Amino acid sequence: VLGSRGLGDLYKRQAECDRLAAGGHPVALGARRVDRCEQIAAAIRDGGGEAVALPLDVSDSDSVKSFVAAATDAHGDPEIVVSGAGDLAATRIHELDSESFAAQLQVHLVGAHRLVSQVVPGMVARARGDIVFVSSDVVPSPRPRMGAYVAAKNGIEGMTRAMRMELEGTGVRASVVRPGPTMTGMGMTWDAETTATVLEEWVAWGLARHPHFLRPEHVAEVIVTVATAPRGVHLTLVEVQPERAVES
């Protein structure tokens, strides 16, 4: 389970890992901020589960290789991988320098491929495995001031569609979970002016139908459902949106 910001937020990781551990799966968490992952791993161990927290920077190929090797040493060959590393800058595309644009693609898209290249060949050899990519509803509904993020998530979904064709008949399932607005750390560091401007533009383009958000555990439940679907079933893409409250 990868990432510790945005949808890789601490509470999101906690929810995913709790559900995986409850199902009897040993868990390896990876992120740059390994101290936050260790909080989750310790809680799982205290509850009788198996978990390790390991350093991981998906923008560094050697770090990804080391993470996969350490996770395998700790728990054996990976059967389920959840890729959710990434971040978000609220900047217009023409105001974002190319280095910052490329950095978001590196984390979201190239980082995901680094992981794929390390874990999927072994899954294919064992004829079993699930890799779940966390995307976003910005793919079908792009939002202003999120251009690099939109490009990266479109890349994730395109890569996954190609993988599904390539992995057909191998026993390995590549899936996408596409959350809508979710209460995580992503965007929470924006100042009040930036937040207000972003929300105004979303409303102007019809991208904020109601003020309700998904909670991290909602998305985690869907991710685990996708990854643990019975053999013979492949939940290829699942979009999850917050439900509007019942009006009294």
RATARA-V428867 format. One line per field, one symbol per residue. psi: psi as a letter, one per 40 degrees, with the letter a starting at -180 (. if undefined). A space follows every 50 residues. Layout:
psi = ???
This chain:
psi = hiifibeeidddddddddddddeehihhhhidgdddddddddddddeeih iihiihheehddddddddddddddeahhdhhhheiiahhgiideehiddd dddddddddddddddddddddddddefhihhhhhaieeddgiiiefdddd ddddddddddddddddeheeehhhihhgiahhgaeheeeiiddddddddd ddddefegdieiiiiddddddddddddeiiiehhgdhhhhihhiihh.
